[in-house]
Amino acid sequence: MSTPRPTRPSRPARCARPLTLAAALFFVAPAAAEDAPPPYDPSAEILISPAWDQPDAPRYVQDSGIDEEILLPPARDDDDDNPERIWSRDYIAIAAGVLSTPKYNGDDDRRLLPAFYLRGRISGYSFSTRGTNFQIDLIRQRRGQKTDFKFGPIISLRGDRTGKIDDPQVAALGKRKLAVETGLFVGVSHTGVITSAYDQVAFRFVALKDVSGRHGSWAASPTIDYGTPLSKRAYVGVSASVNFYGKGFGRYYYDIDPAGSAASGLPVYDGAGRKATAGKYTLGLAGAYALSGDLRKGLVLLGGAQYGRLGKDYARSPIVADLGDADQWLFGGGLAYQF
C-alpha cells in the first residue's frame, strides 16, 4: 500500500529569477589591436569560484560539483625584455568577490558567499585553486607556445549539504559529511582561433574519486571553453560542461531510504543511485573589464553567471522536485589583481 505523498508547507511566492548567466571570472590578456604586441601565453584557465552548500566555516569555498569553468586568457607571454627566457613568464594572480548561489545543489533558496581565487606559474609549471580544489599542471608551458597541453593531479573537498539547511524536511534527512576527492585532469588549449591572434579555445576533462569513504564513488566532467578580448580593457568568455557521477554519488546526495522517509515525511526514492548518469549540465558567460586600462596587469573588474540543469534522475529526487528546483543559477562579481 503506497504512502500518500506529503504536502509541502506553503511558501511565499517565488520571485521571477533574472536570466543571470554563470558565476565567475578572472584576469585576462589584452586585445587584438592592430598595433598589439605579440600573442598572449596560452597557459592556464581562469574562472570563478562558486559554491553550493559548504560547512559552517569557511563559507566561501566552492563545491566541486559545480562545473563553472569559464576560460579567460592568462597574462601575455612576451611582455619583458629577456630574449633568453625559455618558459612562460612567472606570475601570481589573486581575486576576491561575492557570489549568489543555491543553498545546496538542487535547492531553490539562495544565499550570498564571499569567494577567493589564486593562480600562478613558476618556471613553466602552472597551479591554481578552484574553491576547495587545488591543481598543478605538470606539463611546462614554453614561451610563445600557441597550443598548450595540460595534465596533472587535483585534490578536492566536496561540501554539499554539510552546513545548515533551512528546509526542515531536507534537514531531517541529516547532514552529509565532507568528502575528499582526488584525481587527474587533462586538457588542451589553442590561442588564435577565430576572431584574432588572441582568442582561445580549450577542452578539459577532470576525473575524481572519493577517497574519504563518504559517497564512495566518482565524478567526471568534460568542459569546453572559448574566450576573446574585445579591446585592451574588455574580455568575454563562454563555457559548457557536463558532470557525470557514479551510483554511489546519487545514492548519497539524492536518494531517500525508508529511515530518511520516516524522519522527513518525504517519499522513498532510489532513482539517483541506480546507475551512473549525467547529473548536471552547465552553460556560462563571464566578462572582465580592466580598471587599470590594461587587462594584462593591475586591477580587473569581474562579473558573470552560470545556468545549470540537473539530470532527470537527480531532478526527480524529492529534495529537488518537491522542495527545490532542477534549474540552478549562479552569479557574482569581484576584483582581481595580477602581478
C-alpha positions as CSV (number, residue, x, y, z in Angstrom):
1,M,0.0,0.0,0.0
2,S,1.6,3.3,-1.1
3,T,2.1,6.1,1.4
4,P,0.4,9.4,0.5
5,R,2.8,12.0,-0.8
6,P,3.3,14.6,1.9
7,T,2.1,18.1,1.2
8,R,4.8,20.7,1.3
9,P,4.2,23.6,3.7
10,S,3.2,26.7,1.8
11,R,5.9,29.2,1.0
12,P,5.8,32.8,-0.1
13,A,5.5,33.1,-3.9
14,R,8.9,32.9,-5.6
15,C,10.2,36.0,-7.3
16,A,10.9,35.6,-11.0
17,R,14.5,34.6,-11.5
18,P,16.6,37.0,-13.5
19,L,18.2,35.5,-16.5
20,T,21.5,35.6,-14.9
21,L,24.4,34.0,-16.7
22,A,27.3,31.9,-15.0
23,A,29.1,32.8,-11.8
24,A,32.7,33.6,-12.0
25,L,35.6,35.2,-13.8
26,F,39.1,36.3,-13.9
27,F,42.1,38.1,-15.1
28,V,42.8,38.4,-18.8
29,A,45.1,39.4,-21.6
30,P,44.9,42.4,-23.9
31,A,43.0,42.9,-27.0
32,A,43.9,42.2,-30.6
33,A,44.5,45.7,-31.7
34,E,46.3,46.5,-35.0
35,D,49.4,47.6,-33.1
36,A,49.1,45.0,-30.4
37,P,52.3,43.3,-29.2
38,P,53.0,39.5,-29.7
39,P,50.3,37.0,-28.7
40,Y,49.5,36.0,-25.2
41,D,50.8,33.0,-23.5
42,P,48.0,30.3,-23.7
43,S,48.8,29.0,-20.2
44,A,46.1,28.2,-17.8
45,E,42.4,28.6,-17.3
46,I,40.8,31.4,-15.3
47,L,37.5,31.1,-13.7
48,I,35.1,31.6,-11.0
49,S,34.8,30.0,-7.6
50,P,31.2,29.5,-6.7
51,A,29.8,27.2,-4.0
52,W,26.7,25.3,-3.1
53,D,26.4,24.4,0.5
54,Q,29.6,24.3,2.5
55,P,30.5,23.6,6.1
56,D,29.7,26.4,8.5
57,A,33.3,27.6,8.3
58,P,34.6,28.5,5.9
59,R,31.5,29.5,3.9
60,Y,33.4,30.9,0.9
61,V,34.7,27.7,-0.7
62,Q,33.5,26.1,-3.8
63,D,31.7,22.7,-4.1
64,S,33.5,20.7,-6.8
65,G,30.1,19.6,-8.0
66,I,29.8,22.9,-9.8
67,D,31.4,23.0,-13.1
68,E,31.8,26.7,-13.6
69,E,34.9,26.6,-15.7
70,I,35.0,29.7,-17.8
71,L,38.2,30.2,-19.7
72,L,39.8,33.6,-19.7
73,P,43.3,34.1,-21.1
74,P,46.4,34.5,-18.9
75,A,48.9,37.3,-18.9
76,R,50.9,38.0,-22.1
77,D,54.0,35.8,-22.5
78,D,56.2,38.3,-24.3
79,D,55.9,41.3,-22.0
80,D,59.5,41.5,-20.8
81,D,62.9,42.2,-22.4
82,N,64.5,38.8,-21.7
83,P,65.1,37.0,-25.1
84,E,66.8,34.1,-23.3
85,R,63.8,33.1,-21.4
86,I,62.6,29.6,-22.4
87,W,59.5,29.1,-20.3
88,S,56.4,31.3,-20.0
89,R,56.9,34.1,-17.5
90,D,56.3,33.6,-13.8
91,Y,53.2,35.4,-12.3
92,I,50.8,35.3,-9.4
93,A,47.1,36.3,-9.6
94,I,44.6,36.7,-6.8
95,A,40.9,37.6,-6.8
96,A,38.0,38.1,-4.4
97,G,34.3,38.7,-4.8
98,V,30.7,37.9,-3.9
99,L,28.6,35.0,-5.2
100,S,24.9,34.3,-5.2
101,T,24.3,30.5,-5.1
102,P,21.6,28.0,-4.1
103,K,22.0,26.7,-0.6
104,Y,22.6,23.2,-1.8
105,N,22.8,21.6,-5.2
106,G,19.2,21.4,-6.2
107,D,17.7,24.0,-3.8
108,D,15.6,26.9,-4.7
109,D,16.6,29.1,-1.8
110,R,19.7,31.4,-2.2
111,R,22.5,32.9,-0.2
112,L,25.4,35.2,-0.7
113,L,29.0,34.0,-0.2
114,P,32.4,35.6,-0.4
115,A,34.8,33.8,-2.9
116,F,38.5,33.8,-3.3
117,Y,40.9,32.6,-6.0
118,L,44.6,32.1,-6.5
119,R,46.6,31.0,-9.6
120,G,50.1,31.3,-10.8
121,R,53.1,29.9,-12.7
122,I,56.7,29.2,-11.7
123,S,59.3,28.0,-14.1
124,G,56.7,27.0,-16.6
125,Y,54.6,25.0,-14.1
126,S,51.1,26.3,-13.5
127,F,48.9,25.9,-10.4
128,S,45.5,27.2,-9.3
129,T,42.9,26.9,-6.7
130,R,39.2,26.4,-7.7
131,G,37.4,27.0,-4.5
132,T,38.2,23.9,-2.5
133,N,40.1,22.3,-5.4
134,F,43.8,22.6,-5.9
135,Q,45.6,21.5,-9.1
136,I,49.0,21.6,-10.6
137,D,49.8,21.3,-14.4
138,L,52.8,19.1,-14.7
139,I,53.4,19.9,-18.4
140,R,55.6,23.0,-18.6
141,Q,54.5,25.9,-20.7
142,R,57.0,27.2,-23.2
143,R,57.3,30.9,-24.1
144,G,55.2,31.8,-27.2
145,Q,53.5,28.4,-27.4
146,K,50.1,28.6,-29.1
147,T,48.9,25.0,-28.3
148,D,49.2,24.1,-24.7
149,F,48.6,20.5,-23.4
150,K,47.7,20.1,-19.8
151,F,47.9,17.2,-17.3
152,G,48.2,17.0,-13.6
153,P,46.7,16.0,-10.2
154,I,43.7,17.5,-8.4
155,I,42.6,17.3,-4.8
156,S,39.1,18.5,-4.0
157,L,36.8,18.9,-0.9
158,R,33.1,18.4,-1.6
159,G,30.9,20.1,1.0
160,D,27.4,19.8,-0.4
161,R,24.7,19.7,2.4
162,T,27.4,19.7,5.1
163,G,26.2,23.1,6.5
164,K,23.0,24.4,7.9
165,I,19.9,23.6,5.8
166,D,16.9,25.8,6.2
167,D,14.2,23.4,4.8
168,P,13.1,21.3,7.8
169,Q,12.4,18.2,5.6
170,V,15.8,18.2,4.0
171,A,17.4,18.9,7.3
172,A,15.6,15.9,8.8
173,L,17.5,13.7,6.3
174,G,20.7,14.6,8.1
175,K,23.8,16.5,7.1
176,R,26.3,14.9,4.7
177,K,30.0,14.6,5.7
178,L,32.8,16.5,3.9
179,A,34.1,14.3,1.0
180,V,37.7,14.3,0.0
181,E,38.2,13.5,-3.7
182,T,41.5,13.1,-5.7
183,G,42.0,12.6,-9.3
184,L,43.6,13.9,-12.6
185,F,42.8,16.4,-15.3
186,V,43.9,16.5,-18.9
187,G,43.3,19.2,-21.5
188,V,44.5,21.3,-24.4
189,S,44.1,24.9,-25.3
190,H,44.9,26.8,-28.5
191,T,45.4,30.6,-28.9
192,G,44.5,32.4,-32.2
193,V,41.4,30.6,-33.4
194,I,38.6,32.7,-34.9
195,T,38.4,36.4,-34.1
196,S,42.1,37.3,-33.7
197,A,45.5,36.1,-32.7
198,Y,44.4,36.4,-29.1
199,D,41.2,34.4,-28.8
200,Q,41.4,31.0,-27.2
201,V,39.5,27.7,-27.2
202,A,40.1,24.9,-24.7
203,F,38.9,21.4,-23.8
204,R,39.4,19.9,-20.4
205,F,38.5,16.6,-18.8
206,V,38.5,16.0,-15.0
207,A,38.1,12.7,-13.2
208,L,37.8,12.5,-9.4
209,K,37.4,9.6,-6.9
210,D,36.2,9.8,-3.3
211,V,39.0,8.7,-1.0
212,S,37.2,9.6,2.2
213,G,34.5,6.9,2.1
214,R,31.6,9.4,2.0
215,H,29.8,8.8,-1.2
216,G,32.4,6.2,-2.2
217,S,32.0,6.9,-5.9
218,W,33.4,9.1,-8.7
219,A,32.8,12.3,-10.7
220,A,33.9,13.2,-14.2
221,S,33.4,16.3,-16.3
222,P,34.3,17.3,-19.8
223,T,34.3,21.1,-20.4
224,I,34.8,23.3,-23.5
225,D,35.6,27.0,-23.2
226,Y,36.0,29.9,-25.6
227,G,37.2,33.4,-24.8
228,T,38.1,36.5,-26.8
229,P,39.3,40.1,-26.0
230,L,37.1,42.9,-27.2
231,S,39.7,45.6,-26.5
232,K,42.6,46.2,-24.2
233,R,40.2,46.8,-21.4
234,A,37.4,44.2,-22.0
235,Y,37.1,40.5,-22.4
236,V,34.3,37.9,-22.6
237,G,34.3,34.1,-22.2
238,V,31.7,31.3,-22.6
239,S,31.7,27.7,-21.3
240,A,29.7,24.5,-21.5
241,S,30.2,21.3,-19.5
242,V,28.5,18.1,-18.3
243,N,29.1,16.5,-14.9
244,F,28.8,12.6,-14.7
245,Y,28.5,10.8,-11.4
246,G,28.7,7.2,-10.2
247,K,25.9,5.3,-8.5
248,G,27.2,6.0,-5.0
249,F,27.2,9.7,-5.6
250,G,23.5,9.8,-6.5
251,R,22.7,7.4,-3.6
252,Y,24.5,9.6,-1.0
253,Y,23.2,13.0,-2.1
254,Y,19.8,12.5,-3.7
255,D,18.3,9.1,-2.8
256,I,16.0,8.8,0.3
257,D,15.9,5.5,2.2
258,P,12.9,4.3,4.4
259,A,14.5,5.7,7.5
260,G,15.0,9.1,5.8
261,S,11.5,9.0,4.6
262,A,10.1,8.3,8.0
263,A,12.2,11.2,9.5
264,S,11.4,13.8,6.9
265,G,7.9,12.8,5.6
266,L,9.3,12.7,2.0
267,P,8.7,9.6,-0.2
268,V,11.3,6.9,-0.6
269,Y,13.4,7.5,-3.7
270,D,16.2,5.3,-5.2
271,G,16.3,6.6,-8.8
272,A,19.5,8.6,-8.4
273,G,21.7,5.7,-7.2
274,R,20.6,3.0,-9.7
275,K,23.2,3.8,-12.3
276,A,26.0,6.2,-13.3
277,T,24.5,9.2,-15.1
278,A,24.9,12.7,-16.3
279,G,24.0,14.6,-13.1
280,K,24.3,18.2,-14.3
281,Y,24.6,20.3,-17.4
282,T,26.0,23.9,-17.3
283,L,26.3,26.9,-19.6
284,G,28.2,30.0,-18.5
285,L,29.2,33.5,-19.5
286,A,31.8,35.7,-17.9
287,G,33.3,39.1,-18.5
288,A,36.2,41.3,-17.3
289,Y,37.0,45.0,-17.5
290,A,40.4,46.5,-16.7
291,L,40.2,49.3,-14.2
292,S,43.9,49.9,-14.8
293,G,43.3,50.3,-18.6
294,D,45.2,47.1,-19.5
295,L,43.9,43.6,-18.9
296,R,47.5,42.3,-18.6
297,K,48.2,43.8,-15.2
298,G,46.7,45.7,-12.3
299,L,43.0,45.6,-11.1
300,V,40.3,43.9,-13.2
301,L,36.6,44.1,-12.5
302,L,34.9,40.7,-12.9
303,G,31.3,39.6,-13.5
304,G,29.4,36.6,-14.8
305,A,26.8,34.0,-14.3
306,Q,26.1,30.3,-14.9
307,Y,23.0,28.3,-15.6
308,G,22.9,24.6,-14.6
309,R,20.2,21.9,-15.1
310,L,20.2,18.8,-13.0
311,G,19.9,15.5,-14.9
312,K,16.5,13.7,-14.8
313,D,17.4,11.1,-12.2
314,Y,18.6,13.8,-9.8
315,A,15.8,16.3,-10.7
316,R,13.2,13.6,-9.7
317,S,14.6,13.3,-6.2
318,P,12.0,14.8,-3.7
319,I,14.7,17.2,-2.3
320,V,14.7,18.8,-5.8
321,A,11.3,18.1,-7.4
322,D,9.3,18.8,-4.2
323,L,11.5,21.1,-2.2
324,G,13.9,22.6,-4.7
325,D,14.4,23.3,-8.4
326,A,16.3,21.4,-11.2
327,D,17.2,24.8,-12.7
328,Q,20.2,26.2,-10.9
329,W,21.6,29.8,-11.3
330,L,24.8,31.2,-10.0
331,F,26.0,34.8,-10.4
332,G,28.5,37.1,-8.9
333,G,31.2,39.7,-9.3
334,G,34.6,40.8,-7.9
335,L,38.0,42.2,-8.3
336,A,41.2,40.5,-9.5
337,Y,44.9,41.7,-9.3
338,Q,47.7,40.1,-11.3
339,F,51.4,40.8,-10.8
